[in-house]
């Protein structure tokens, strides 16, 4: 069927709204799940892709659903259900609002160390979960790493995945072509050898190199020339291209890209621990942090450091809705002592790297109380108390009120951070049943003082912020209904 024929078509419980993208094997549509009133992504097998090999392609398509459907991890796109209607075979999966990694760095350029490290740790965690389930992805590349609006990475498209079973060898991807993407394929995959998690690690390493360097390690005009380089050539040292990166990070990426699997990290856990140690690596101050904090929401094309700050703030806001950046990690409640950094920017960067550490954000406030970073650290702290597992609305409200008072005492214009603080307090008042306080904030503060922030579209924000902002816009008559 054509795209026009599929729009508004209902497949079971799902009504197709618009096409999101198209690949070599399937089209992806945004759809509404009618029973739950939520958006999902529906992947439909292209009929013209079947050719004379419909049996194998349908099996491969069903295999993707079976493999991905068995994985439940915050950094893996969740598959909900599969179905068939007539000749249409489809998979229903989580709809990730955002863009893939390739789109991100084409628009904003290579990320800074902290942002890239965050994504590396999240993808490494996803690949560990896949390995524990006996799954080799076989097509890790920037296009298959989604970045949601909270700035978190999610691995998608297990269409080439192959169960790593000894007793039941599956060979559904050999239809006369080498599967995978040549720019990111491991040497053993190019040579058709048996694959394990170390092949995904190689592809992940190449992806990380491309992400930080702004170009793949082995560019070429055709698949053959690229494949030969993967087999025989060594990549230019990443440290020569990005002298701002810690040497430890560059060493990890090059080890992931070793030609021999035996020279790479031998277990996903070993790779994760190496990345975790980078949290204490020497970092340079975030360039122009104060300007970044001021301009985060106002810029239509934010800088890379601005996105870092935005992503971190959004991660905390997402936690307010019950999501956690690293679900397995408890908030560190006042561990003894936290080191002082030389500058507020460096202190904030260190706290941002740790994310959910209460003392890290408190240290920014205590050591650099008159900085812009201290204001944003108070916001982080308030949002931290809104999240699980130690949700405390009273404490969160008190911190956000302290933030508002601190900004007022300094007699400085901090409209963006104040907007978020008042928005957070309105949410707290609403959830606490304090309707009068909530209306006072909305009608006496947000509406008259922050009309620009209420009207504008945010470039990096979680759904909890967008949804509440949109509800207020409807209530205040700024838009007819819902999101524009």
Helices and strands as residue ranges (DSSP letters): H 3-6, E 10-11, E 14-22, E 26-33, E 38-45, G 47-49, H 54-69, E 79-85, E 88-94, E 98-100, H 101-108, H 113-132, E 135-136, G 142-144, E 145-148, E 153-155, E 162-163, G 182-184, H 187-190, H 197-213, H 223-232, H 238-241, H 247-256, G 261-263, H 268-277, G 278-280, H 289-295, H 304-320, H 344-354, H 358-367, H 372-386, H 393-409, H 415-431, H 435-441, I 442-446, H 447-449, H 451-455, H 463-475
